[in-house]
């Protein structure tokens, strides 16, 4: 599966980087990249200031000169990931650009599945004005894109909130689409739906072929078709392509 491959490749690359900290000077960027390494491999439960200090081969007091606490580290990890989310605010086709942003967000999330809960929750846990700049740049980029397309600033903000609310929900849902027995050809058995009484869950069992054929990218596009068309219509866009 693509997700498993991405996880393995990320773990191999990051473990190699962590294994040789060398004599690199400690910086906020190095601390956060090391934190992402640990998070990718061990999840949030495996990330602590002690683990960071061990991975960097430095006393924890050195780390606190650059990051005040674990919460700041978690915010920084989200910043690292979101800083890779490029928004071309000069694109005249705002619908096309938001589709590209959506798929780029999905790609980043699947590359760092252990960080997805942080991508969803950390912005909510940190006041807007206290969030790291990298966490805010996608918002600024989308606002610039949409206001240039003719949307009023409040409507542009509304579109951003609706879009990322959908993206957060989609990626959380996609990561839960685990196939119990991938070698099984019968869809009901493949998904473990045979355990459900047919009289209580007839619709789920009937949809087994559809559920078994889940395609995250295609499902994302289906939702974007509905979402962006509705937004363009309801907010009075000049048109949608």
URPE-V555947 format. One line per field, one symbol per residue. phi: phi as a letter, one per 40 degrees, with the letter a starting at -180 (. if undefined). burial: # if it has 9 or more other ideal C-beta (glycine too) atoms within 8 Angstrom, else .. A space follows every 50 residues. Layout:
phi->???
burial->???
//
This chain:
phi->.dcccccccccccccccccbcgbcccacccccccccdccdcbgcccbacc ccccccfbcdcccccbbcacdccccccccdccccccbcccccbccdcccc cccccccccccbcccddcdcccdccbddcbcddccccdccccccdcccch ccdccccccdccccccccccccccccccccbccccccccdcgcccccccc bccccccdcccccdbdccccccccdccccccccccgccibb
burial->..#..##..##..##.##.......#...#############.#.##.#. ###.##...#.###.##....###########..#.###.#..####### ######.###.#####.###.#...#....##.#####..#########. #...######.###.###.###.##...........#####.#..#.... #..##..#..##.#.#..###.##..###.##..#.#....
//
